[in-house]
Amino acid sequence: MSETRVRLDRVSKRFAARGRSGISVAAVDDVTLTIGRGEIFGIIGQSGAGKSTLLRMINGLEVPTSGRVYLGERELTALAPAQQRIERREIGMIFQHFNLFRSRTVAGNVAYPLKVAGVRQSDRDRRVARLLDFVGLLERAHDYPEKLSGGQKQRLGIARALATDPSLLLADEPTSALDPETTADVLALLRRVNRQFGVTIVLITHEMEVLRSIADRVAVMEAGRVIEVADVYDVFSRPRTQVAARFAGSVLHDRPSPETLARLRKKHPGRLVTIPITDGGLHSDLLRAFDDQGVKAEIVYGGISELQERPIGSLTFALSGDQDAVDRSLARLAGHRIEQIGD
């Protein structure tokens, strides 16, 4: 992996519970993560998993109860508040509900962080124009946010986040308020930001399709803990936890539901097996293993798509013939992680 941009070392955050019990609740529990410079790093989990709290500790808006947060080589958690504010200039933030100034124009929203940073007006104006052109909003510079669509508001939010030339962007559910087509446009823009400017992006979401579209690596969170970290392809093709498997299944739709499986069992009396298809597509030895044993193999369900220019999915077969021959053919394919789903 590339040079480290963000490192969390056994970070926890506890909040006092309601009432007088004196019991605290761990929103983030003993998380260790390393994020490389130039990565698009996704964090996924259901609501309440601790994603937003984790993000707020990266930019210093939440102080960890324990553990350390590093930005590059500097420990953010060891800095005085004034020094933290200086470090945070390296961090841009993109919000779920845009957080735009309604009383400022499109150009005024992008100019505001530059004004706070003390950039002189002539330089501000040039940078605002460049950024609005980059996100496709230069012609709307004098409009107010209320005249923009949801996608335009998020593109404005991205331009504002880039105003101070940050090396790290934190995106908190940046597409959850958008329709699918607009989501694709915003994700393509974030990918351009990453590729063109080399900006590290940490993106939290509960939508696996977002990570499939843009992320390099993914951390899966549950109940405040990180339970799995892997390349996005591996999380989809070889999930190690049930949480990751559920998220992957919500996007791939390549395995039969219980209702579909019941129908398949009625229609196909043979043994039903599901075989993942990864990295090499449908390998030639897959069907040959059935042919060589005289087993009839009929594809009855499944789908194969592409992720990071690599095939991914699964196929469900109905196998009929001598049961010993079926067993022998499946034994030859043991390396394909076959899942037997029928009697």
SERO-4910 file (N, C-alpha, C, O; in steps of 0.05 Angstrom, whole numbers):
BEGIN
 pado doro    nc1    nc2    nc3   cac1   cac2   cac3    cc1    cc2    cc3    oc1    oc2    oc3
  Met    A     17    -24      0      0      0      0     18     25      0     41     24      8
  Ser    A      7     47     -9     22     72    -11     27     84     16     20     72     37
  Glu    A     41    106     17     47    121     41     21    126     57      0    132     46
  Thr    A     23    123     84     -1    126    101    -10    154    102      6    173    106
  Arg    A    -37    158     99    -48    185    102    -63    187    128    -62    208    142
  Val    A    -78    166    136    -93    166    161    -87    140    176    -87    119    164
  Arg    A    -83    142    202    -79    118    218    -94    121    244    -90    140    258
  Leu    A   -111    101    250   -125    100    275   -113     77    292   -112     54    282
  Asp    A   -105     83    316    -91     63    333   -108     58    357   -108     74    377
  Arg    A   -124     36    357   -140     27    379   -158     50    390   -159     56    413
  Val    A   -172     62    371   -189     85    378   -217     76    388   -229     58    376
  Ser    A   -226     87    410   -252     83    420   -265    109    427   -252    129    434
  Lys    A   -292    110    426   -307    133    434   -332    123    449   -348    109    438
  Arg    A   -334    132    474   -356    124    491   -373    149    498   -362    170    503
  Phe    A   -399    145    498   -417    167    506   -433    157    530   -440    134    533
  Ala    A   -439    177    548   -456    170    571   -484    162    562   -496    175    545
  Ala    A   -494    141    574   -521    132    568   -541    150    581   -535    164    600
  Arg    A   -565    150    570   -586    166    583   -594    155    610   -591    131    615
  Gly    A   -603    173    627   -610    164    654   -587    166    673   -567    179    667
  Arg    A   -590    155    696   -570    158    717   -555    132    723   -544    128    745
  Ser    A   -556    114    704   -543     88    709   -513     90    710   -500     72    722
  Gly    A   -501    111    699   -472    114    699   -458     96    678   -434     96    677
  Ile    A   -474     82    662   -463     64    642   -458     80    617   -475     96    608
  Ser    A   -435     76    604   -429     90    579   -432     70    556   -431     46    559
  Val    A   -437     81    532   -441     65    508   -418     70    489   -411     93    484
  Ala    A   -407     48    478   -385     51    459   -396     55    431   -406     36    419
  Ala    A   -393     79    420   -401     84    392   -380     73    373   -386     63    352
  Val    A   -355     75    382   -332     63    367   -316     48    388   -310     58    409
  Asp    A   -309     23    381   -297      5    401   -271     -7    390   -272    -26    375
  Asp    A   -248      4    399   -222     -8    394   -216    -12    364   -210    -34    356
  Val    A   -218     10    349   -214      8    320   -186     15    313   -175     36    321
  Thr    A   -173     -2    297   -147      4    285   -149      2    255   -158    -18    244
  Leu    A   -141     23    241   -143     25    212   -120     40    201   -109     58    214
  Thr    A   -111     33    177    -91     48    163   -102     54    134   -110     35    120
  Ile    A   -101     79    126   -112     88    100    -89    100     85    -76    119     95
  Gly    A    -84     90     61    -61     99     45    -66    125     31    -89    132     25
  Arg    A    -45    140     26    -47    165     12    -57    160    -17    -46    142    -30
  Gly    A    -77    174    -26    -87    171    -53   -109    149    -55   -119    145    -77
  Glu    A   -115    136    -34   -136    115    -34   -164    128    -34   -168    150    -26
  Ile    A   -183    112    -45   -212    117    -39   -220     95    -20   -222     72    -28
  Phe    A   -223    102      5   -228     82     26   -257     84     35   -265    105     45
  Gly    A   -272     62     33   -299     62     41   -303     50     69   -290     31     76
  Ile    A   -322     61     84   -330     49    109   -360     44    108   -376     63    104
  Ile    A   -368     19    111   -397     12    108   -407     -1    134   -393    -14    148
  Gly    A   -433      3    138   -446     -9    162   -474      2    163   -480     22    152
  Gln    A   -491    -12    178   -518     -3    182   -518     22    200   -498     29    212
  Ser    A   -541     35    201   -544     58    219   -537     50    248   -546     29    257
  Gly    A   -522     67    261   -514     60    289   -489     44    291   -481     36    313
  Ala    A   -476     37    269   -452     21    270   -427     36    280   -408     24    288
  Gly    A   -429     63    279   -406     79    289   -391     93    267   -370    105    272
  Lys    A   -402     93    242   -387    104    219   -383    134    222   -360    144    219
  Ser    A   -404    149    228   -401    178    230   -384    187    253   -368    206    250
  Thr    A   -386    173    275   -368    179    298   -339    175    291   -322    191    298
  Leu    A   -334    153    277   -306    148    268   -296    170    250   -273    179    252
  Leu    A   -313    179    231   -305    200    213   -299    226    228   -280    240    222
  Arg    A   -316    232    248   -312    257    263   -287    256    280   -276    277    287
  Met    A   -278    233    287   -252    231    302   -229    235    283   -208    245    292
  Ile    A   -232    228    258   -210    233    238   -205    263    235   -182    271    232
  Asn    A   -227    279    234   -223    307    230   -222    323    256   -222    348    255
  Gly    A   -222    309    278   -218    322    304   -242    335    316   -240    349    336
  Leu    A   -266    330    304   -290    341    315   -301    325    339   -317    335    355
  Glu    A   -291    300    341   -296    284    365   -269    276    376   -251    268    361
  Val    A   -267    277    402   -242    269    416   -245    240    425   -264    234    439
  Pro    A   -227    223    417   -229    195    426   -228    192    456   -213    206    469
  Thr    A   -243    174    466   -241    167    495   -214    153    500   -202    157    521
  Ser    A   -205    138    481   -179    126    483   -168    121    454   -184    121    435
  Gly    A   -142    117    452   -130    112    426   -119    137    413   -122    159    424
  Arg    A   -107    134    390    -93    156    377   -102    158    347   -108    138    335
  Val    A   -103    182    337   -109    188    309    -85    202    297    -76    223    307
  Tyr    A    -75    192    275    -52    204    261    -61    213    233    -75    199    219
  Leu    A    -52    237    226    -55    247    198    -27    249    187    -11    266    195
  Gly    A    -20    231    169      8    228    161     24    220    186     18    200    199
  Glu    A     46    234    191     63    228    214     55    242    240     66    237    261
  Arg    A     36    261    238     28    277    261      5    265    276    -15    257    264
  Glu    A      8    263    302    -14    253    319    -34    275    325    -28    293    341
  Leu    A    -57    274    312    -77    295    316    -87    296    345    -91    318    355
  Thr    A    -89    273    358    -99    272    385    -79    284    406    -87    288    429
  Ala    A    -54    289    398    -35    300    416    -32    330    413    -17    343    428
  Leu    A    -46    342    394    -43    370    388    -62    387    404    -83    379    412
  Ala    A    -53    412    410    -70    431    423    -92    440    403    -88    437    379
  Pro    A   -115    449    413   -137    457    395   -129    475    373   -138    472    350
  Ala    A   -112    495    378   -103    514    357    -88    500    336    -91    506    312
  Gln    A    -71    481    343    -55    465    324    -73    447    308    -69    442    284
  Gln    A    -94    436    321   -113    418    307   -127    434    285   -132    423    264
  Arg    A   -134    458    291   -148    474    271   -131    478    246   -141    478    224
  Ile    A   -105    482    251    -87    485    228    -86    459    212    -87    460    187
  Glu    A    -84    436    226    -83    410    212   -109    405    196   -108    393    175
  Arg    A   -132    415    207   -157    410    194   -160    425    167   -178    419    152
  Arg    A   -142    444    162   -143    457    136   -136    437    113   -142    442     90
  Glu    A   -122    415    121   -115    394    102   -139    376     96   -137    358     79
  Ile    A   -161    380    110   -184    362    108   -208    376     98   -217    397    109
  Gly    A   -220    366     76   -246    376     66   -268    357     74   -264    333     78
  Met    A   -292    368     77   -315    352     87   -338    355     68   -345    377     60
  Ile    A   -350    332     60   -374    331     43   -396    319     59   -393    297     71
  Phe    A   -420    332     60   -441    324     78   -464    311     62   -468    316     39
  Gln    A   -480    295     77   -503    282     66   -524    302     56   -535    299     34
  His    A   -529    323     72   -550    342     66   -538    369     58   -550    390     62
  Phe    A   -514    368     46   -501    390     32   -489    412     51   -467    421     46
  Asn    A   -504    421     72   -495    441     90   -485    466     76   -464    477     83
  Leu    A   -500    476     57   -493    500     43   -504    525     57   -524    523     72
  Phe    A   -492    547     52   -502    573     62   -524    583     43   -519    590     20
  Arg    A   -549    583     53   -571    592     36   -569    621     28   -579    630      8
  Ser    A   -557    637     46   -555    666     41   -532    674     23   -529    698     17
  Arg    A   -515    655     15   -493    661     -2   -497    649    -30   -510    628    -32
  Thr    A   -487    661    -50   -489    650    -77   -472    625    -79   -457    617    -61
  Val    A   -474    612   -103   -458    589   -108   -428    596   -105   -413    582    -92
  Ala    A   -420    619   -118   -392    628   -115   -385    635    -87   -363    629    -77
  Gly    A   -404    647    -73   -399    655    -45   -395    631    -27   -380    633     -8
  Asn    A   -409    609    -32   -405    585    -16   -376    574    -18   -364    566      1
  Val    A   -366    574    -43   -339    564    -47   -318    584    -37   -297    576    -27
  Ala    A   -325    610    -39   -305    630    -30   -303    631      1   -282    640     11
  Tyr    A   -324    623     15   -324    627     44   -300    614     58   -287    628     73
  Pro    A   -294    589     54   -270    578     69   -244    591     61   -226    592     77
  Leu    A   -243    601     36   -218    616     28   -216    642     42   -194    651     50
  Lys    A   -239    655     46   -239    681     61   -231    676     90   -215    692    101
  Val    A   -241    655    102   -234    648    130   -204    643    132   -191    650    152
  Ala    A   -193    630    111   -164    623    111   -147    647    105   -122    645    105
  Gly    A   -159    670     99   -143    695     94   -132    698     66   -114    713     62
  Val    A   -144    683     47   -135    685     19   -145    711      7   -169    718     10
  Arg    A   -128    726     -6   -136    752    -17   -156    749    -39   -157    728    -52
  Gln    A   -172    769    -44   -196    766    -61   -189    759    -89   -203    743   -101
  Ser    A   -168    770   -101   -162    764   -129   -155    734   -132   -164    721   -151
  Asp    A   -141    723   -112   -135    694   -113   -160    677   -108   -164    656   -119
  Arg    A   -177    688    -89   -202    674    -84   -218    672   -109   -228    650   -116
  Asp    A   -221    694   -123   -238    694   -147   -228    674   -168   -244    660   -180
  Arg    A   -202    673   -172   -191    654   -191   -196    626   -183   -203    609   -200
  Arg    A   -192    620   -158   -195    592   -149   -225    584   -150   -231    562   -158
  Val    A   -242    602   -142   -271    596   -143   -280    590   -171   -294    571   -176
  Ala    A   -270    606   -191   -277    601   -219   -267    574   -228   -281    560   -242
  Arg    A   -242    567   -221   -231    542   -230   -247    518   -218   -253    499   -232
  Leu    A   -254    520   -193   -269    498   -180   -297    496   -191   -307    473   -195
  Leu    A   -310    518   -195   -338    517   -206   -337    506   -234   -355    491   -242
  Asp    A   -317    512   -249   -314    501   -276   -309    471   -274   -320    455   -290
  Phe    A   -293    462   -255   -286    434   -251   -311    418   -245   -314    395   -255
  Val    A   -329    428   -229   -353    413   -221   -377    419   -239   -399    409   -235
  Gly    A   -373    436   -260   -394    441   -279   -415    461   -270   -438    459   -278
  Leu    A   -407    480   -253   -427    500   -242   -419    529   -247   -430    547   -235
  Leu    A   -400    533   -265   -390    560   -269   -412    579   -278   -413    602   -271
  Glu    A   -431    569   -295   -453    586   -304   -473    592   -283   -490    609   -286
  Arg    A   -472    577   -260   -491    582   -238   -478    598   -216   -489    598   -193
  Ala    A   -455    610   -220   -440    623   -199   -456    643   -183   -451    646   -159
  His    A   -474    657   -196   -489    679   -182   -516    670   -173   -531    686   -162
  Asp    A   -523    645   -177   -548    634   -166   -545    628   -136   -523    626   -126
  Tyr    A   -568    623   -123   -568    615    -96   -574    585    -94   -587    574   -112
  Pro    A   -565    571    -73   -568    542    -72   -597    532    -75   -601    510    -86
  Glu    A   -617    548    -67   -645    539    -69   -653    535    -98   -673    521   -104
  Lys    A   -638    546   -117   -645    543   -145   -631    518   -158   -635    512   -181
  Leu    A   -615    504   -142   -600    481   -153   -615    455   -147   -630    453   -128
  Ser    A   -610    436   -164   -620    409   -159   -603    395   -138   -582    406   -130
  Gly    A   -612    372   -129   -597    358   -108   -569    351   -117   -549    354   -102
  Gly    A   -566    342   -142   -540    335   -152   -522    359   -155   -498    358   -149
  Gln    A   -534    382   -164   -518    407   -166   -509    416   -138   -487    426   -135
  Lys    A   -527    413   -118   -519    421    -91   -496    404    -81   -477    415    -68
  Gln    A   -496    378    -87   -473    362    -78   -448    368    -93   -426    367    -82
  Arg    A   -450    375   -119   -426    383   -134   -415    410   -122   -391    413   -121
  Leu    A   -433    427   -114   -424    452   -101   -411    445    -74   -391    457    -67
  Gly    A   -422    426    -60   -409    418    -35   -381    407    -39   -363    412    -23
  Ile    A   -377    393    -61   -351    382    -68   -332    405    -75   -309    405    -66
  Ala    A   -341    424    -90   -325    447    -97   -316    462    -72   -293    470    -69
  Arg    A   -335    466    -54   -328    480    -29   -308    464    -12   -290    476      0
  Ala    A   -312    438    -11   -293    421      4   -265    422     -8   -245    419      7
  Leu    A   -262    428    -34   -236    429    -47   -224    457    -46   -201    461    -55
  Ala    A   -238    476    -35   -230    504    -37   -202    509    -26   -186    523    -38
  Thr    A   -196    498     -3   -170    503     10   -149    483      2   -128    480     15
  Asp    A   -154    468    -21   -134    450    -32   -127    428    -11   -103    424     -6
  Pro    A   -146    413     -1   -140    393     20   -128    368      7   -131    363    -17
  Ser    A   -113    353     23   -102    328     14   -120    304     22   -115    282     14
  Leu    A   -140    310     39   -158    289     49   -187    299     48   -193    321     58
  Leu    A   -205    283     36   -233    289     36   -248    268     52   -244    244     48
  Leu    A   -266    277     70   -283    260     85   -311    263     75   -322    286     75
  Ala    A   -324    242     66   -351    243     54   -370    227     71   -367    203     73
  Asp    A   -390    241     83   -409    228    101   -435    223     86   -451    241     83
  Glu    A   -439    198     76   -463    191     62   -469    211     39   -492    222     38
  Pro    A   -450    217     22   -453    239      3   -474    235    -19   -482    254    -32
  Thr    A   -484    210    -22   -504    205    -44   -530    194    -34   -548    188    -50
  Ser    A   -534    192     -7   -558    179      3   -583    195     -2   -605    184     -2
  Ala    A   -581    221     -8   -604    238    -13   -609    241    -43   -626    257    -51
  Leu    A   -594    226    -60   -596    230    -89   -608    206   -103   -607    183    -92
  Asp    A   -619    210   -127   -629    188   -143   -606    173   -156   -584    184   -157
  Pro    A   -611    149   -166   -588    133   -177   -572    146   -199   -547    144   -198
  Glu    A   -585    160   -217   -570    172   -239   -552    195   -229   -529    198   -237
  Thr    A   -563    211   -211   -548    233   -199   -525    222   -182   -503    233   -181
  Thr    A   -531    200   -167   -510    187   -151   -486    179   -169   -463    184   -161
  Ala    A   -492    168   -192   -470    159   -210   -454    184   -219   -429    182   -221
  Asp    A   -467    206   -224   -452    230   -232   -434    241   -210   -411    248   -215
  Val    A   -445    241   -185   -429    251   -163   -405    232   -157   -383    242   -152
  Leu    A   -409    206   -159   -388    187   -154   -366    190   -176   -342    188   -170
  Ala    A   -375    195   -201   -355    199   -222   -339    224   -217   -315    225   -223
  Leu    A   -351    245   -206   -337    269   -199   -317    264   -177   -294    274   -178
  Leu    A   -325    249   -156   -306    243   -135   -283    226   -145   -260    230   -136
  Arg    A   -288    209   -164   -266    193   -176   -247    212   -191   -222    208   -190
  Arg    A   -257    232   -205   -240    251   -218   -224    267   -198   -200    272   -203
  Val    A   -236    275   -176   -221    289   -155   -197    272   -146   -175    282   -142
  Asn    A   -203    247   -141   -182    229   -131   -160    225   -152   -136    227   -145
  Arg    A   -167    220   -177   -147    215   -198   -132    240   -206   -108    239   -210
  Gln    A   -146    262   -209   -134    286   -220   -118    301   -199    -96    312   -206
  Phe    A   -127    302   -174   -113    317   -153    -98    300   -133    -84    310   -116
  Gly    A   -101    274   -135    -88    256   -116    -99    257    -88    -85    250    -69
  Val    A   -123    267    -85   -135    270    -58   -144    243    -47   -157    228    -61
  Thr    A   -137    238    -22   -147    214     -8   -176    219      0   -183    240     10
  Ile    A   -193    199     -5   -221    202      2   -229    180     21   -225    156     15
  Val    A   -241    187     43   -253    168     62   -283    173     60   -293    194     66
  Leu    A   -298    152     52   -326    154     46   -342    135     63   -336    111     62
  Ile    A   -361    145     78   -378    126     93   -406    125     80   -416    144     70
  Thr    A   -417    101     81   -443     96     68   -455     71     79   -442     55     93
  His    A   -481     68     74   -494     42     79   -503     29     53   -517      9     52
  Glu    A   -493     41     30   -500     31      4   -476     17     -9   -456     30    -17
  Met    A   -478     -9    -12   -456    -25    -23   -450    -18    -52   -428    -20    -62
  Glu    A   -471     -9    -67   -467     -2    -95   -448     22    -98   -434     24   -117
  Val    A   -449     40    -78   -431     63    -78   -402     54    -77   -385     63    -92
  Leu    A   -397     35    -59   -369     25    -56   -361      9    -80   -338     10    -89
  Arg    A   -380     -6    -91   -373    -21   -116   -365     -2   -138   -347    -10   -154
  Ser    A   -376     21   -139   -371     40   -161   -344     55   -158   -332     62   -178
  Ile    A   -335     59   -133   -313     78   -129   -291     69   -111   -268     78   -115
  Ala    A   -295     52    -92   -276     47    -71   -253     29    -79   -257     11    -96
  Asp    A   -229     33    -68   -207     15    -71   -208     -7    -49   -204    -31    -54
  Arg    A   -212      2    -24   -214    -17     -2   -238     -9     15   -249     13     14
  Val    A   -247    -29     32   -271    -25     48   -266    -35     76   -253    -56     80
  Ala    A   -276    -20     96   -278    -30    123   -308    -34    129   -324    -17    124
  Val    A   -314    -57    141   -342    -63    148   -344    -60    179   -329    -72    194
  Met    A   -364    -44    187   -368    -38    216   -394    -51    226   -414    -52    211
  Glu    A   -393    -60    250   -417    -70    264   -414    -64    294   -393    -72    306
  Ala    A   -434    -51    306   -434    -46    335   -408    -32    344   -398    -39    365
  Gly    A   -398    -13    329   -375      2    337   -348    -10    330   -328      3    333
  Arg    A   -348    -34    320   -323    -48    314   -319    -51    284   -339    -54    269
  Val    A   -295    -51    275   -288    -59    248   -284    -89    247   -266    -99    260
  Ile    A   -302   -102    232   -301   -132    232   -289   -144    207   -284   -168    206
  Glu    A   -283   -127    187   -271   -137    163   -259   -113    148   -272    -92    145
  Val    A   -235   -117    137   -222    -97    120   -209   -112     97   -195   -131    101
  Ala    A   -216   -103     72   -205   -117     49   -208   -100     24   -222    -80     25
  Asp    A   -195   -108      2   -200    -96    -23   -230    -99    -30   -242   -119    -22
  Val    A   -241    -80    -44   -270    -80    -49   -278   -106    -65   -299   -117    -60
  Tyr    A   -260   -115    -83   -266   -140    -97   -269   -164    -79   -287   -180    -82
  Asp    A   -251   -165    -60   -251   -188    -41   -276   -187    -23   -287   -208    -16
  Val    A   -284   -163    -15   -308   -161      2   -332   -171    -13   -350   -184     -1
  Phe    A   -334   -166    -39   -356   -176    -55   -354   -205    -61   -373   -220    -59
  Ser    A   -330   -214    -69   -327   -241    -79   -321   -262    -57   -329   -285    -59
  Arg    A   -308   -253    -35   -301   -272    -14   -305   -259     14   -287   -256     29
  Pro    A   -330   -250     19   -335   -238     45   -329   -257     68   -335   -281     67
  Arg    A   -316   -246     89   -308   -263    112   -328   -262    135   -327   -278    154
  Thr    A   -347   -244    134   -367   -241    155   -395   -241    144   -399   -235    120
  Gln    A   -414   -248    160   -442   -248    151   -452   -220    143   -467   -217    124
  Val    A   -442   -200    158   -450   -172    152   -441   -165    123   -457   -155    108
  Ala    A   -416   -171    117   -406   -165     90   -420   -181     69   -426   -171     47
  Ala    A   -426   -206     75   -441   -223     56   -469   -212     50   -478   -212     27
  Arg    A   -482   -201     70   -509   -190     66   -507   -165     49   -523   -161     31
  Phe    A   -487   -148     54   -484   -124     38   -478   -131      9   -490   -120     -9
  Ala    A   -460   -150      5   -453   -158    -23   -477   -170    -37   -482   -164    -60
  Gly    A   -492   -186    -23   -516   -199    -35   -537   -178    -43   -552   -183    -62
  Ser    A   -537   -155    -29   -557   -135    -35   -552   -121    -62   -569   -108    -73
  Val    A   -528   -125    -73   -520   -112    -98   -519   -133   -121   -528   -128   -143
  Leu    A   -507   -156   -115   -502   -175   -137   -527   -190   -146   -530   -194   -170
  His    A   -545   -196   -128   -570   -210   -135   -565   -235   -152   -580   -241   -171
  Asp    A   -544   -249   -146   -536   -272   -162   -543   -299   -149   -538   -320   -161
  Arg    A   -555   -298   -126   -563   -323   -112   -593   -324   -108   -605   -304   -103
  Pro    A   -605   -348   -111   -634   -349   -109   -644   -344    -81   -632   -352    -61
  Ser    A   -666   -329    -79   -679   -324    -53   -692   -350    -44   -695   -369    -60
  Pro    A   -700   -352    -18   -713   -376     -9   -738   -383    -26   -743   -407    -31
  Glu    A   -753   -363    -34   -777   -368    -50   -769   -379    -78   -781   -398    -88
  Thr    A   -749   -367    -90   -739   -377   -116   -728   -405   -114   -732   -422   -131
  Leu    A   -713   -410    -92   -702   -436    -88   -723   -457    -85   -720   -479    -96
  Ala    A   -745   -451    -72   -767   -470    -69   -778   -477    -97   -785   -500   -102
  Arg    A   -781   -457   -114   -791   -462   -141   -772   -479   -157   -780   -497   -172
  Leu    A   -746   -473   -154   -726   -488   -169   -726   -518   -160   -723   -535   -177
  Arg    A   -729   -523   -135   -729   -550   -125   -753   -566   -136   -750   -590   -142
  Lys    A   -776   -553   -140   -799   -566   -151   -795   -573   -181   -804   -593   -191
  Lys    A   -782   -555   -195   -778   -557   -223   -755   -575   -231   -755   -588   -252
  His    A   -734   -575   -214   -709   -590   -221   -704   -610   -198   -695   -603   -177
  Pro    A   -709   -636   -204   -705   -656   -183   -676   -662   -176   -671   -674   -155
  Gly    A   -657   -654   -193   -629   -660   -187   -618   -643   -164   -632   -627   -152
  Arg    A   -593   -647   -158   -580   -633   -136   -574   -604   -145   -564   -600   -168
  Leu    A   -580   -585   -128   -575   -557   -134   -549   -547   -120   -546   -552    -96
  Val    A   -531   -535   -136   -506   -524   -124   -502   -496   -136   -508   -491   -159
  Thr    A   -490   -479   -119   -483   -452   -128   -452   -450   -128   -439   -458   -108
  Ile    A   -441   -441   -150   -412   -439   -153   -404   -410   -159   -413   -399   -179
  Pro    A   -388   -398   -141   -379   -370   -147   -362   -369   -172   -346   -387   -178
  Ile    A   -364   -347   -186   -348   -342   -210   -332   -318   -205   -342   -296   -203
  Thr    A   -305   -321   -203   -288   -298   -197   -262   -300   -213   -254   -322   -221
  Asp    A   -250   -277   -218   -223   -275   -229   -219   -286   -257   -206   -273   -273
  Gly    A   -230   -309   -263   -225   -320   -289   -250   -326   -305   -250   -339   -325
  Gly    A   -273   -315   -295   -298   -321   -308   -306   -350   -304   -299   -362   -284
  Leu    A   -320   -362   -323   -329   -389   -322   -306   -407   -331   -302   -410   -355
  His    A   -290   -418   -313   -266   -433   -320   -274   -458   -336   -295   -470   -332
  Ser    A   -256   -465   -355   -262   -487   -373   -265   -513   -357   -279   -531   -366
  Asp    A   -251   -516   -334   -253   -541   -319   -280   -544   -304   -286   -565   -294
  Leu    A   -296   -522   -304   -321   -524   -289   -340   -543   -302   -349   -562   -290
  Leu    A   -347   -537   -327   -366   -555   -342   -353   -582   -349   -366   -602   -351
  Arg    A   -326   -582   -354   -313   -607   -361   -315   -627   -338   -317   -651   -342
  Ala    A   -314   -617   -313   -315   -635   -290   -342   -650   -290   -343   -673   -282
  Phe    A   -363   -637   -299   -389   -650   -300   -390   -669   -324   -400   -692   -322
  Asp    A   -380   -659   -347   -381   -675   -371   -366   -702   -368   -375   -723   -376
  Asp    A   -342   -700   -356   -325   -723   -354   -338   -745   -337   -331   -769   -341
  Gln    A   -356   -738   -319   -369   -757   -302   -397   -765   -312   -411   -780   -298
  Gly    A   -404   -755   -335   -430   -761   -346   -453   -748   -331   -475   -758   -331
  Val    A   -447   -725   -318   -468   -711   -303   -479   -689   -320   -465   -673   -333
  Lys    A   -506   -687   -321   -519   -665   -335   -520   -641   -316   -530   -643   -294
  Ala    A   -509   -618   -326   -508   -594   -310   -524   -572   -324   -516   -563   -346
  Glu    A   -546   -564   -312   -563   -543   -324   -561   -518   -307   -567   -519   -283
  Ile    A   -554   -495   -319   -554   -470   -305   -583   -461   -301   -598   -457   -320
  Val    A   -591   -457   -276   -619   -451   -270   -622   -423   -256   -644   -413   -254
  Tyr    A   -600   -411   -248   -601   -385   -236   -573   -373   -235   -553   -388   -237
  Gly    A   -571   -347   -232   -545   -334   -228   -541   -309   -245   -559   -300   -259
  Gly    A   -517   -299   -243   -510   -275   -258   -480   -269   -254   -469   -274   -233
  Ile    A   -468   -258   -275   -440   -251   -273   -438   -222   -283   -447   -215   -304
  Ser    A   -426   -205   -266   -421   -177   -273   -391   -172   -271   -375   -190   -270
  Glu    A   -384   -146   -270   -356   -139   -270   -351   -119   -247   -367   -101   -243
  Leu    A   -329   -123   -234   -321   -105   -212   -291   -101   -214   -275   -120   -214
  Gln    A   -282    -75   -217   -254    -69   -220   -242    -84   -243   -220    -95   -242
  Glu    A   -258    -86   -265   -249   -100   -290   -244   -130   -285   -228   -142   -300
  Arg    A   -257   -141   -266   -255   -170   -260   -283   -181   -257   -300   -168   -246
  Pro    A   -287   -206   -267   -314   -218   -266   -321   -225   -237   -304   -233   -221
  Ile    A   -347   -223   -231   -356   -231   -204   -385   -239   -206   -401   -228   -222
  Gly    A   -392   -259   -190   -420   -268   -190   -420   -298   -182   -401   -308   -171
  Ser    A   -442   -311   -189   -444   -340   -184   -465   -352   -202   -482   -337   -213
  Leu    A   -463   -378   -206   -482   -393   -222   -493   -416   -205   -478   -429   -191
  Thr    A   -519   -420   -207   -532   -443   -194   -538   -464   -215   -551   -458   -235
  Phe    A   -529   -488   -209   -533   -511   -228   -552   -531   -216   -552   -535   -191
  Ala    A   -568   -543   -233   -583   -568   -226   -568   -591   -237   -565   -593   -262
  Leu    A   -558   -609   -220   -542   -632   -229   -558   -657   -228   -571   -663   -208
  Ser    A   -558   -672   -250   -573   -697   -250   -555   -719   -262   -538   -713   -279
  Gly    A   -560   -743   -253   -544   -766   -261   -538   -784   -237   -550   -780   -216
  Asp    A   -520   -803   -241   -513   -820   -219   -501   -804   -196   -484   -787   -200
  Gln    A   -511   -809   -171   -503   -792   -148   -473   -795   -142   -460   -776   -133
  Asp    A   -461   -819   -146   -432   -822   -142   -417   -805   -162   -397   -793   -155
  Ala    A   -427   -804   -186   -414   -788   -207   -416   -758   -200   -397   -743   -204
  Val    A   -440   -750   -190   -443   -722   -181   -423   -715   -159   -410   -694   -159
  Asp    A   -420   -734   -140   -401   -730   -118   -372   -727   -128   -357   -710   -119
  Arg    A   -365   -744   -148   -338   -743   -159   -333   -716   -173   -312   -704   -170
  Ser    A   -353   -707   -188   -349   -682   -203   -347   -659   -184   -331   -641   -189
  Leu    A   -362   -659   -162   -360   -637   -143   -334   -638   -128   -323   -617   -121
  Ala    A   -323   -662   -123   -297   -665   -110   -275   -652   -127   -256   -641   -116
  Arg    A   -277   -655   -153   -258   -643   -171   -259   -612   -170   -239   -599   -177
  Leu    A   -282   -601   -162   -285   -572   -162   -284   -561   -134   -295   -539   -129
  Ala    A   -272   -575   -116   -272   -566    -87   -260   -538    -84   -268   -524    -66
  Gly    A   -242   -531   -101   -229   -505    -99   -247   -481   -107   -240   -458   -103
  His    A   -271   -487   -118   -289   -466   -126   -309   -458   -105   -327   -442   -110
  Arg    A   -305   -467    -80   -322   -460    -58   -352   -465    -64   -368   -447    -61
  Ile    A   -358   -489    -71   -385   -497    -79   -403   -496    -55   -396   -505    -33
  Glu    A   -427   -485    -59   -447   -485    -38   -470   -503    -47   -484   -497    -67
  Gln    A   -475   -525    -33   -497   -543    -40   -523   -533    -27   -525   -531     -2
  Ile    A   -542   -526    -44   -566   -514    -34   -591   -531    -38   -613   -523    -32
  Gly    A   -587   -554    -50   -610   -572    -55   -604   -600    -45   -581   -607    -41
  Asp    A   -624   -616    -42   -621   -644    -34   -611   -660    -57   -607   -684    -54
***
